Amino acid sequence: MMTLEGLVKPLMKVSMYIIHVKGLMKMDSWKASCVTMMTAMDPNYTLPPNVALITLQEVGDGTVLLKLAHLYEAGEDPVYSKMAKVEVKKIFTRNVIKEMKEMSLSTNQEKSEIGRMKWKVEGDVKEKPPSRGGPIDSSSLVVELGPMEIRTFLLSF
């Protein structure tokens, strides 16, 4: 029969090698660099809990790439699987958005130029089409997202 000492003793072996790592930055400098200095978002606004901001990247010459994603599948949750609305103006309160173009997911063409493929389906298939966000209101810049939908935008300031 093994005793408690027999179990603990092998775990208490001390290694004779000590690794010393010297950091490249002092702790105070590191802490100071992690403090939020400024935020572009309205401090009283938060994204809906069922929406994630996937990409926020400056592309160049005052253009920003913005990707928003709905996190829930249709029917997955009684509250969060519903349509979500994001007020883009409140994300960028410090800048005036001059133009907002919806793009394909890969950002290589405008969504308005994409032609949807037509599929020939055999049999009696009457599935309900997935709910998708509607067009963007150009004055309020509110974006709707349906369940599992990802929308991509190029914003010009």
C-alpha positions as CSV (number, residue, x, y, z in Angstrom):
1,M,0.0,0.0,0.0
2,M,1.4,3.4,-1.0
3,T,1.4,6.2,1.6
4,L,0.7,9.9,1.1
5,E,4.5,10.5,1.5
6,G,5.2,8.0,-1.3
7,L,2.9,10.0,-3.6
8,V,4.2,13.5,-2.8
9,K,8.0,12.8,-2.5
10,P,8.5,12.3,-6.3
11,L,6.7,15.5,-7.0
12,M,9.0,17.5,-4.6
13,K,12.2,16.8,-6.4
14,V,14.1,20.0,-7.0
15,S,15.7,20.7,-10.3
16,M,19.3,21.9,-10.2
17,Y,18.8,24.1,-13.2
18,I,17.4,27.6,-12.7
19,I,16.4,29.6,-15.8
20,H,16.7,33.3,-15.4
21,V,14.8,35.4,-17.9
22,K,15.4,39.1,-18.2
23,G,12.5,41.0,-19.7
24,L,13.0,43.7,-22.4
25,M,10.5,46.0,-20.8
26,K,10.1,47.2,-17.2
27,M,6.8,46.3,-15.5
28,D,5.7,50.0,-15.1
29,S,6.2,50.7,-18.8
30,W,4.3,47.5,-19.8
31,K,1.4,48.4,-17.5
32,A,1.3,52.0,-18.9
33,S,1.3,50.7,-22.5
34,C,-1.8,48.6,-21.8
35,V,-4.0,51.4,-20.5
36,T,-6.7,52.7,-22.8
37,M,-5.7,56.2,-23.8
38,M,-8.6,56.9,-26.2
39,T,-11.6,55.2,-27.6
40,A,-13.4,56.1,-30.8
41,M,-16.6,54.5,-29.7
42,D,-19.4,56.3,-27.8
43,P,-18.7,55.4,-24.1
44,N,-22.5,54.9,-23.6
45,Y,-22.8,52.5,-26.5
46,T,-22.0,48.8,-26.6
47,L,-22.4,46.3,-29.4
48,P,-25.4,43.9,-29.0
49,P,-24.3,40.8,-27.1
50,N,-25.0,38.6,-30.1
51,V,-22.7,40.7,-32.4
52,A,-18.9,40.6,-32.7
53,L,-16.7,43.1,-34.4
54,I,-14.4,40.7,-36.4
55,T,-12.3,43.2,-38.3
56,L,-11.5,46.9,-37.8
57,Q,-8.5,47.7,-40.0
58,E,-7.3,50.9,-41.7
59,V,-6.9,50.1,-45.4
60,G,-5.4,53.4,-46.4
61,D,-6.1,57.0,-47.3
62,G,-8.9,57.4,-44.7
63,T,-10.6,54.1,-45.5
64,V,-11.5,51.6,-42.8
65,L,-12.5,48.0,-43.2
66,L,-15.3,46.9,-40.8
67,K,-16.6,43.3,-40.5
68,L,-19.5,42.5,-38.2
69,A,-20.8,39.1,-37.4
70,H,-23.9,37.7,-35.8
71,L,-22.8,35.0,-33.3
72,Y,-26.0,32.9,-33.1
73,E,-27.7,30.4,-35.4
74,A,-31.4,30.7,-36.1
75,G,-33.3,28.9,-33.4
76,E,-30.2,28.5,-31.2
77,D,-31.4,30.9,-28.5
78,P,-34.9,32.5,-28.0
79,V,-33.4,36.0,-27.4
80,Y,-30.0,36.1,-29.1
81,S,-31.0,34.3,-32.4
82,K,-33.0,37.3,-33.5
83,M,-32.0,40.2,-35.8
84,A,-29.4,42.5,-34.3
85,K,-28.9,46.2,-35.0
86,V,-25.6,48.0,-34.9
87,E,-25.3,51.8,-34.9
88,V,-22.1,52.4,-36.9
89,K,-22.1,56.1,-36.2
90,K,-21.7,55.4,-32.5
91,I,-18.7,53.2,-33.1
92,F,-16.9,56.1,-34.9
93,T,-18.0,59.1,-32.9
94,R,-14.7,61.1,-33.4
95,N,-15.0,60.9,-37.2
96,V,-17.7,61.8,-39.7
97,I,-18.4,58.9,-42.0
98,K,-18.6,60.3,-45.6
99,E,-19.3,57.0,-47.4
100,M,-20.2,53.4,-46.3
101,K,-20.1,50.7,-49.0
102,E,-21.1,47.1,-48.3
103,M,-18.6,44.7,-49.8
104,S,-18.4,41.0,-50.4
105,L,-16.9,38.9,-47.6
106,S,-13.5,38.9,-49.2
107,T,-13.7,42.7,-49.9
108,N,-12.9,42.4,-53.6
109,Q,-16.3,43.7,-54.9
110,E,-19.2,45.7,-53.8
111,K,-22.2,43.7,-52.7
112,S,-24.5,45.5,-55.1
113,E,-22.4,44.1,-58.0
114,I,-22.6,40.5,-56.9
115,G,-25.0,38.3,-58.8
116,R,-26.6,35.5,-56.8
117,M,-26.4,32.0,-58.3
118,K,-29.7,30.3,-59.2
119,W,-29.8,26.6,-58.2
120,K,-32.2,24.1,-59.8
121,V,-33.7,22.0,-57.1
122,E,-35.6,18.8,-57.7
123,G,-38.6,17.8,-55.7
124,D,-40.9,19.8,-53.4
125,V,-38.5,21.8,-51.3
126,K,-40.1,24.7,-49.5
127,E,-37.5,25.9,-47.0
128,K,-37.9,29.2,-45.4
129,P,-35.1,31.5,-46.7
130,P,-32.6,32.6,-44.0
131,S,-33.3,36.0,-42.5
132,R,-30.7,38.6,-43.6
133,G,-30.1,42.2,-42.6
134,G,-31.8,44.8,-44.8
135,P,-30.2,47.7,-46.6
136,I,-28.3,50.3,-44.7
137,D,-30.1,53.5,-43.8
138,S,-27.8,56.2,-45.2
139,S,-28.8,58.8,-42.6
140,S,-28.6,56.8,-39.4
141,L,-26.1,54.2,-40.6
142,V,-27.8,51.3,-38.7
143,V,-26.8,47.9,-39.9
144,E,-29.0,44.8,-39.3
145,L,-27.5,41.4,-38.9
146,G,-29.5,38.1,-39.3
147,P,-28.5,34.9,-37.5
148,M,-25.0,33.7,-38.5
149,E,-24.6,36.6,-41.0
150,I,-21.3,38.4,-41.6
151,R,-21.4,41.8,-43.2
152,T,-18.4,43.7,-44.5
153,F,-18.1,47.4,-45.1
154,L,-15.6,50.0,-46.4
155,L,-15.9,53.3,-44.5
156,S,-14.5,56.5,-45.9
157,F,-13.9,59.5,-43.5
